[in-house]
Amino acid sequence: MIWGFLFICLFMVSMRTRFSLFSPVVLFLLFFILAISLSIPYHYLMPKEWKFAIARLDYISDKKFWKTINVFGHMLVYFCVGVIFYKYIFSVRKNTPISLDLKIKLPNFNTNFLLGASAFIILLDIVLVSVTYGKGIFFRPTYHPEFGTLVTMVMEYALLFLIFFGGVLYKEQKFISLIIMLFVVTLCIGFGSRMATIYLMIYLFTIFVLYVKKQQRKYFILFLFPGILIFFGYNISLRFNGDEGHGLIPYLLLPFKDPMAIIENTFFNIYYTLIFGVYATCRTLLKYPDGYKYLITSLNPAPGSMTDWYVQYKRLRINHYAPYAGIGEIFSFPYIAAVFYIFIGLFFAHSERTIHKLLTNRDFVGGFILFLLTAAFIPYSFEYNLRSAVRFVYYAMIFMIILRFFPRIKLKN
């Protein structure tokens, strides 16, 4: 019944939505339909001994599996209802095709200033790593040592600025630009963080937008995409390297000790990205604590330090490495889940409309940032705590307000 209704909803959405890689609505639907489509053959056809089975989550009965799949079906229906309501009530027609010719004209910058700022950030990160990780950055017995989240946030934002500066410097200071990229990626590998891949993609995207000629961009993407996919597979496996220890040294030795692990980890990355969340959702639905206090805190837009999140989050985990899944958290309260995902559908439809206007008016920076903030909700709700996912909705809302008050980066016509 729910799947027939979903088919009708998808048809109605398609009547008002043009396929676009920059449509958060399309991305949401494609991601979860693909996740469902891959999870079913994985569950039934993959031999038990071949399954990745993080925390043995994959070993569930067919009844529990289909109960979880039906949760995803309901989620997609609620989401589509929100999209349909927005697009039909506000008479939103199909967007016209967008021709993206990225020619960003950066404000004049002083190369020496960027070099000095980069050197300062590198020194700052070295100091912070010395204070927090110490020698543990090279070798430690556990994946993630305990220290303040403020320090982590400072390091993450500092590295974000540093990798962007490195990309901007690529044309004038290629060698230093590559050194900056290697420093950031190596440091994140030492953390065992998937941000190594994210920062590498930011670096390459900055170069792609600023310096790669239009006729070369297709080859740039075709050449780098397989490498990024394999690197991400390696990157994501670091936290599960418990037998060999943790830290930069064992992480860097991993591909040399077992080269086939890179290929295996690439397939593991596909599993972790598109399938694991289904089983994490099932476990969350079974084990989520009673009461509304966890849900209220998860939806609270206030910073964690102003709530009791840092007390609660320890109970909202499958194990030390894997948190509960946001979809499972919200669907522990079915009626609230219906209202929540109808709202998400409304929000994604509005965000899509805003992104289209920004890109049509050649405000590429604003359009891309809003797209990334909105789209980040999708994987985070699939794999991480609900609070981690909804914060991107709040960030996107705040960014829409900011767009009204800050000038745009000028673009060539």
C-alpha positions as CSV (number, residue, x, y, z in Angstrom):
1,M,0.0,0.0,0.0
2,I,2.7,2.5,1.0
3,W,4.8,1.7,-2.1
4,G,1.8,2.3,-4.4
5,F,1.2,5.6,-2.7
6,L,4.9,6.5,-3.0
7,F,4.8,5.8,-6.8
8,I,1.9,8.3,-7.1
9,C,3.8,10.9,-5.0
10,L,7.0,10.5,-7.0
11,F,5.0,11.0,-10.2
12,M,3.5,14.2,-8.9
13,V,6.9,15.5,-7.7
14,S,8.3,14.7,-11.2
15,M,5.6,16.9,-12.8
16,R,7.0,20.0,-11.0
17,T,10.7,19.0,-10.7
18,R,13.4,19.0,-13.4
19,F,16.3,16.6,-12.9
20,S,19.3,18.5,-11.8
21,L,22.5,17.7,-9.8
22,F,21.9,20.9,-7.9
23,S,18.4,20.0,-6.8
24,P,18.3,18.9,-3.1
25,V,14.9,17.4,-3.7
26,V,16.2,15.2,-6.5
27,L,19.3,14.3,-4.5
28,F,17.2,13.3,-1.4
29,L,15.0,11.0,-3.5
30,L,17.8,9.5,-5.5
31,F,19.9,8.8,-2.4
32,F,17.3,7.0,-0.4
33,I,15.8,5.1,-3.4
34,L,19.4,3.9,-4.2
35,A,19.9,3.0,-0.6
36,I,16.8,0.8,-0.6
37,S,17.6,-0.7,-4.0
38,L,21.1,-1.8,-2.9
39,S,20.1,-2.9,0.6
40,I,17.6,-5.5,-0.6
41,P,20.0,-7.5,-2.7
42,Y,22.7,-7.1,-0.1
43,H,20.4,-8.5,2.6
44,Y,19.2,-11.5,0.6
45,L,22.1,-12.3,-1.9
46,M,25.3,-11.5,0.0
47,P,26.7,-14.6,1.8
48,K,26.7,-14.1,5.5
49,E,30.5,-14.5,5.8
50,W,31.0,-11.8,3.1
51,K,28.9,-9.2,4.9
52,F,30.7,-6.3,6.5
53,A,28.4,-6.4,9.5
54,I,29.6,-3.5,11.6
55,A,28.7,-4.3,15.2
56,R,26.9,-7.3,13.7
57,L,24.0,-5.1,12.7
58,D,23.5,-6.9,9.4
59,Y,22.4,-10.1,11.0
60,I,18.7,-9.3,11.4
61,S,15.6,-11.3,10.5
62,D,13.7,-10.7,7.2
63,K,10.8,-9.4,9.2
64,K,12.9,-6.7,10.9
65,F,14.6,-5.8,7.7
66,W,11.3,-5.2,5.9
67,K,9.9,-3.3,8.8
68,T,12.9,-1.0,8.5
69,I,12.5,-0.7,4.7
70,N,8.9,0.3,5.2
71,V,10.1,3.1,7.5
72,F,12.1,4.4,4.6
73,G,9.0,4.1,2.4
74,H,6.9,6.2,4.9
75,M,9.8,8.7,5.1
76,L,9.8,9.2,1.3
77,V,6.0,9.6,1.2
78,Y,6.0,12.2,3.9
79,F,8.9,14.0,2.2
80,C,7.1,14.0,-1.1
81,V,3.9,15.3,0.5
82,G,5.9,18.3,1.8
83,V,7.4,18.9,-1.7
84,I,4.0,18.5,-3.4
85,F,2.3,20.8,-1.0
86,Y,5.0,23.5,-1.5
87,K,5.2,23.2,-5.3
88,Y,1.4,23.0,-6.0
89,I,0.3,25.5,-3.4
90,F,2.8,28.1,-4.6
91,S,2.5,27.1,-8.2
92,V,6.2,26.3,-8.6
93,R,6.8,25.1,-12.2
94,K,9.7,23.0,-13.5
95,N,12.9,25.0,-13.3
96,T,14.5,26.0,-16.6
97,P,17.8,24.3,-17.3
98,I,20.8,26.0,-15.7
99,S,24.0,26.6,-17.8
100,L,26.8,26.7,-15.3
101,D,29.9,28.5,-16.6
102,L,32.0,29.0,-13.5
103,K,34.2,32.0,-14.0
104,I,34.8,33.4,-10.6
105,K,36.6,36.7,-10.4
106,L,38.3,36.7,-7.0
107,P,38.8,40.0,-5.2
108,N,42.4,41.2,-5.4
109,F,44.5,39.4,-2.9
110,N,48.1,39.7,-1.7
111,T,50.0,36.5,-2.2
112,N,52.3,37.3,0.7
113,F,49.3,37.8,3.0
114,L,47.9,34.4,2.1
115,L,51.3,32.8,2.6
116,G,51.6,34.5,6.0
117,A,48.1,33.5,7.0
118,S,48.7,29.9,5.9
119,A,51.9,29.8,7.9
120,F,50.1,31.1,11.0
121,I,47.3,28.5,10.7
122,I,49.9,25.7,10.2
123,L,51.7,26.8,13.4
124,L,48.3,27.1,15.3
125,D,47.4,23.6,14.2
126,I,50.7,22.2,15.3
127,V,50.3,23.8,18.7
128,L,46.7,22.5,19.1
129,V,47.7,19.0,18.0
130,S,50.6,19.0,20.4
131,V,48.4,20.1,23.3
132,T,45.6,17.6,22.5
133,Y,47.1,14.5,20.8
134,G,50.7,15.0,21.7
135,K,52.7,11.9,20.5
136,G,49.4,10.2,20.1
137,I,49.0,11.8,16.7
138,F,51.6,9.3,15.5
139,F,50.6,6.2,17.5
140,R,47.8,5.7,20.1
141,P,45.9,2.7,21.4
142,T,42.4,4.2,20.9
143,Y,40.8,5.8,17.8
144,H,39.7,9.1,19.4
145,P,41.2,10.5,22.6
146,E,38.9,12.6,24.8
147,F,39.4,16.4,24.7
148,G,37.2,19.5,24.4
149,T,35.0,19.9,21.4
150,L,35.9,23.6,21.2
151,V,39.5,22.7,20.3
152,T,38.2,20.2,17.7
153,M,36.0,22.9,16.2
154,V,38.9,25.4,16.1
155,M,41.2,22.9,14.3
156,E,38.5,22.0,11.8
157,Y,37.7,25.6,10.8
158,A,41.4,26.5,10.7
159,L,42.1,23.6,8.4
160,L,39.1,24.6,6.2
161,F,40.6,28.1,5.7
162,L,44.1,26.6,5.2
163,I,43.0,24.2,2.5
164,F,41.0,26.9,0.7
165,F,44.1,29.2,0.8
166,G,46.1,26.4,-0.6
167,G,43.8,26.0,-3.5
168,V,43.8,29.8,-4.2
169,L,47.6,29.8,-4.1
170,Y,47.9,27.0,-6.6
171,K,48.5,29.2,-9.7
172,E,51.1,31.5,-8.1
173,Q,52.8,29.2,-5.6
174,K,52.2,25.6,-6.8
175,F,54.8,24.0,-4.6
176,I,53.7,25.7,-1.5
177,S,50.0,24.9,-2.4
178,L,50.8,21.2,-2.7
179,I,52.7,21.3,0.7
180,I,49.6,22.9,2.3
181,M,47.4,20.2,0.8
182,L,49.7,17.4,2.0
183,F,49.9,18.9,5.5
184,V,46.1,19.1,5.9
185,V,45.4,15.7,4.4
186,T,48.2,14.1,6.4
187,L,47.0,15.7,9.7
188,C,43.4,14.5,9.1
189,I,44.7,11.0,8.3
190,G,46.5,11.1,11.7
191,F,43.1,12.0,13.3
192,G,41.5,9.1,11.5
193,S,39.0,11.6,10.2
194,R,37.0,11.4,7.0
195,M,37.6,15.2,6.7
196,A,40.9,14.2,4.9
197,T,38.7,13.3,1.9
198,I,36.4,16.3,2.4
199,Y,39.3,18.8,2.6
200,L,41.0,17.2,-0.4
201,M,37.8,17.6,-2.4
202,I,37.6,21.3,-1.4
203,Y,41.2,21.8,-2.5
204,L,40.5,20.2,-5.9
205,F,37.2,21.9,-6.3
206,T,38.8,25.3,-5.7
207,I,41.5,24.6,-8.3
208,F,38.8,23.3,-10.7
209,V,36.7,26.4,-10.4
210,L,39.5,29.0,-10.5
211,Y,42.1,27.6,-12.8
212,V,41.0,24.6,-14.9
213,K,40.0,25.6,-18.4
214,K,36.5,24.8,-19.5
215,Q,37.6,22.3,-22.2
216,Q,39.7,20.4,-19.7
217,R,37.2,20.1,-16.9
218,K,35.6,16.8,-18.2
219,Y,39.0,15.1,-18.2
220,F,39.8,16.6,-14.8
221,I,36.7,15.0,-13.3
222,L,37.1,11.7,-15.1
223,F,40.8,11.4,-13.9
224,L,40.3,12.4,-10.3
225,F,36.9,10.8,-9.4
226,P,38.2,7.1,-9.2
227,G,41.1,8.3,-7.1
228,I,38.9,10.2,-4.7
229,L,36.6,7.1,-4.4
230,I,39.5,4.8,-3.6
231,F,41.1,7.3,-1.2
232,F,37.7,7.7,0.6
233,G,37.5,3.9,0.9
234,Y,41.0,4.0,2.6
235,N,40.1,7.0,4.7
236,I,36.9,5.6,6.1
237,S,38.6,2.3,7.1
238,L,41.1,4.0,9.5
239,R,38.8,4.0,12.5
240,F,38.4,0.2,12.2
241,N,42.2,-0.4,12.2
242,G,42.1,-1.5,15.9
243,D,44.4,-4.6,15.5
244,E,47.3,-2.5,14.2
245,G,46.7,0.5,16.6
246,H,45.7,4.0,15.7
247,G,47.6,7.1,14.7
248,L,49.4,8.5,11.6
249,I,52.1,5.7,11.5
250,P,49.7,2.7,11.5
251,Y,47.3,4.5,9.2
252,L,50.0,5.3,6.6
253,L,51.3,1.7,6.8
254,L,47.8,0.2,6.2
255,P,47.9,0.1,2.4
256,F,51.4,-1.3,2.3
257,K,50.8,-4.1,4.7
258,D,47.6,-5.2,2.9
259,P,47.2,-3.6,-0.5
260,M,44.0,-5.5,-1.2
261,A,42.5,-3.7,1.8
262,I,42.2,-0.6,-0.3
263,I,39.9,-2.3,-2.8
264,E,38.0,-3.9,0.0
265,N,37.7,-0.6,1.8
266,T,36.4,1.0,-1.4
267,F,33.5,-1.5,-1.5
268,F,33.2,-1.0,2.3
269,N,32.8,2.7,1.6
270,I,29.9,2.0,-0.8
271,Y,28.3,-0.2,1.9
272,Y,28.9,2.3,4.6
273,T,27.5,5.2,2.6
274,L,24.4,3.5,1.1
275,I,23.6,0.4,3.1
276,F,24.8,0.6,6.7
277,G,22.3,3.3,7.6
278,V,19.5,0.9,6.9
279,Y,20.8,-1.5,9.6
280,A,21.7,1.3,11.9
281,T,18.1,2.6,11.6
282,C,16.8,-0.9,12.5
283,R,19.0,-1.0,15.7
284,T,18.0,2.5,16.6
285,L,14.3,1.7,16.3
286,L,14.8,-1.3,18.6
287,K,17.0,0.3,21.2
288,Y,16.0,4.0,21.3
289,P,15.4,5.1,25.0
290,D,11.9,5.8,26.1
291,G,10.7,9.4,26.7
292,Y,10.8,12.6,24.8
293,K,13.8,14.3,26.5
294,Y,16.3,12.9,24.0
295,L,14.2,14.0,21.0
296,I,13.7,17.5,22.4
297,T,17.4,17.9,22.9
298,S,18.2,16.5,19.4
299,L,15.8,19.1,17.8
300,N,16.9,22.0,20.0
301,P,18.8,24.5,17.8
302,A,20.8,25.8,20.7
303,P,24.5,24.9,20.9
304,G,25.3,21.6,22.7
305,S,26.9,23.4,25.6
306,M,23.6,25.2,26.3
307,T,21.7,21.9,26.4
308,D,22.2,18.5,28.1
309,W,23.4,17.0,24.8
310,Y,26.9,16.1,26.1
311,V,25.2,14.1,28.8
312,Q,22.7,12.4,26.6
313,Y,24.7,11.6,23.5
314,K,26.5,8.7,25.2
315,R,23.2,6.8,25.4
316,L,22.4,7.5,21.7
317,R,25.1,5.2,20.3
318,I,25.2,1.7,18.9
319,N,28.8,1.3,20.0
320,H,31.8,3.5,20.6
321,Y,32.2,4.1,16.9
322,A,28.7,4.2,15.5
323,P,25.9,6.6,16.7
324,Y,22.2,5.9,16.4
325,A,20.7,6.9,13.0
326,G,18.7,10.0,12.8
327,I,15.9,8.4,10.8
328,G,15.5,5.7,13.5
329,E,15.5,8.3,16.2
330,I,12.7,10.4,14.7
331,F,10.6,7.3,13.6
332,S,10.7,6.1,17.2
333,F,7.8,8.7,17.4
334,P,5.8,7.9,14.2
335,Y,3.4,10.8,14.3
336,I,6.2,13.3,15.0
337,A,8.2,11.7,12.2
338,A,5.3,12.4,9.7
339,V,5.2,16.1,10.7
340,F,9.0,16.3,10.7
341,Y,9.5,14.9,7.2
342,I,6.6,16.8,5.7
343,F,8.4,19.9,7.0
344,I,11.7,18.6,5.5
345,G,10.0,18.2,2.2
346,L,8.7,21.8,2.4
347,F,12.1,23.1,3.4
348,F,14.0,21.2,0.6
349,A,11.5,22.4,-2.0
350,H,12.0,26.0,-0.8
351,S,15.8,25.5,-0.7
352,E,15.7,24.1,-4.3
353,R,13.8,27.2,-5.5
354,T,16.2,29.6,-3.8
355,I,19.3,27.7,-5.1
356,H,17.8,27.9,-8.7
357,K,17.3,31.7,-8.3
358,L,20.8,32.2,-7.0
359,L,22.4,30.1,-9.8
360,T,20.3,31.7,-12.5
361,N,21.4,35.1,-11.2
362,R,25.0,33.9,-11.3
363,D,25.5,34.0,-7.6
364,F,27.3,30.6,-7.7
365,V,29.0,31.0,-4.4
366,G,25.7,31.5,-2.5
367,G,23.9,28.8,-4.5
368,F,26.6,26.2,-3.9
369,I,26.9,26.9,-0.2
370,L,23.2,26.7,0.3
371,F,23.1,23.5,-1.8
372,L,25.8,21.9,0.3
373,L,24.3,22.9,3.6
374,T,20.9,21.5,2.6
375,A,22.3,18.3,1.0
376,A,24.4,17.6,4.1
377,F,21.2,16.7,5.9
378,I,20.8,13.6,3.7
379,P,23.8,11.5,4.7
380,Y,23.9,12.8,8.2
381,S,20.3,11.7,8.9
382,F,21.1,8.3,7.4
383,E,24.3,7.6,9.4
384,Y,24.5,10.0,12.4
385,N,22.5,11.2,15.3
386,L,19.4,13.3,14.6
387,R,21.0,16.3,16.2
388,S,23.9,16.1,13.8
389,A,21.5,16.1,10.8
390,V,19.1,18.9,11.8
391,R,21.9,21.4,12.6
392,F,22.4,21.6,8.8
393,V,18.8,22.6,8.3
394,Y,19.3,25.3,10.9
395,Y,22.6,26.4,9.2
396,A,20.8,26.5,5.8
397,M,18.0,28.7,7.3
398,I,20.5,31.1,8.8
399,F,22.5,31.2,5.5
400,M,19.3,32.1,3.6
401,I,18.9,35.1,6.0
402,I,22.6,36.1,5.6
403,L,22.3,36.1,1.8
404,R,19.9,39.0,2.1
405,F,22.4,41.2,3.9
406,F,25.9,40.4,2.6
407,P,27.1,41.3,-0.9
408,R,27.8,38.6,-3.4
409,I,31.2,37.6,-4.9
410,K,31.2,39.2,-8.4
411,L,31.3,36.9,-11.4
412,K,32.3,37.5,-14.9
413,N,29.5,37.7,-17.5
